[in-house]
Amino acid sequence: MSDFTFLQDQLDALAQQGLARSLRTVVSAQGPVIRLADEPGEKILFCSNNYLSLAADPRIGHAVAEAVRTWGYGAAASRLVSGTMELHRRLEHRFAAWLGKEAALLFSSGFAANEALLRTLPERGDLVLLDRMDHASLIDGATAGSARFRRYDRNDGSRLERLLAREGPRRRYIVTESVFSMDGDTPDLARLVELKRRHDAILILDEAHAIGCLGPTGAGLAEAAGLLDEIDIVVAPLGKALAASGAIVAGPRVVIDYLVNRARAFIYTTAPPPAHCAAVLAAMDIVQTEPERRHRLARNTERLRGRLAEMGLSAPGRMHIVPILLGSADRAVKISRDLLDRGYFVAAIRPPTVPPGTARLRVSVQADHTDDQIDGLCDALHKIVREEGCAGSL
Ligand SMILES: *Cc1c(COP(=O)(O)O)cnc(C)c1O
């Protein structure tokens, strides 16, 4: 056996800082209530991205079973060889129409889509501007690509403008998420659109936490803001509210054709199973015809945020991701553990996922949470913080 103690040493160092991570196994279907391996009883789940509670919806399972009967399971090749099947095309057409774009392309994951987009499209001589809290996949794509990139703070009104005004770059890209995954807030999309127009930039919007959740038909933040036409390229990851996995990139036909020819994460990988597309199509049917799920999500978010405010716990943002800032990683881990013992599963989010000193509980709301479940979480949190004796620091 080779000697891997150099890795063990690093893991031990992480553990000492309270930053070691390990996997927890869920032994039930996903929903507002789950069971965990090695933990007694049921846990009320407040840290999934299953915002519309569709992950175990029987209609989606039924659509998958039907598709498997017709199409079998595997796609058996990459999309560019013999793996493009009718269901891939149907899903892409339907997404393009929903998002009001000329064309759309399915990727195996949101990570792959973002990485591919930012690695492939911007060229040497271009400038890519990323929000400081943009997802790791966007940062990795920009890092791997040949354009220069800079990061801006969405709360610093002038930095992005200064970066855009610089002479030199051939093309400028502005890249933002629509609901920030760790902060639960949204960018000022109207301002980004205005800047994009003024500086002739290309605007890329990652709707990971908004697709299905916001907008009259659930098409996301851009739809909610009436700005869908102004967004050049929309990324719609399918693993959150849409309850599957993979991601759609939607935009001008030429962008999609270019990705088909150049995006390594699209070209050199096996096509997703056709039944997977059937699952997403079924989820889209539900999202588009049951706006009441979005309304319940918004109502539950308001209830949770209202209760936290009453308790004096500050949770920035307005959206269904509710960050409760706790400072140190150790503290976040301890409170998360205490909550689990009381029957609530809320994972602690630590550096490097969030900046040092801003470890937090990232509470995420689902459409199918009940009032009792939400109130119960707040009461448990209140007790824990009171026992801890430092409510003032929250
Ligand atoms: C989850 C997420 C992704 C990655 O999507 P996956 O399909 O899970 O790989 C990309 N962007 C944001 C903002 C995300 O939250």
The ligand as a Gaussian input file, in Angstrom:
#p B3LYP/6-31G(d) Opt

LIG

0 1
 C      -26.416000      23.990000      -6.901000
 C      -25.892000      25.101000      -7.730000
 C      -25.238000      24.858000      -8.923000
 C      -24.838000      23.486000      -9.337000
 O      -25.890000      22.752000      -9.807000
 P      -25.836000      21.166000      -9.709000
 O      -26.837000      20.723000     -10.696000
 O      -26.187000      20.821000      -8.307000
 O      -24.448000      20.740000     -10.089000
 C      -24.899000      25.934000      -9.715000
 N      -25.164000      27.191000      -9.322000
 C      -25.744000      27.461000      -8.144000
 C      -25.999000      28.868000      -7.754000
 C      -26.112000      26.423000      -7.304000
 O      -26.668000      26.685000      -6.124000

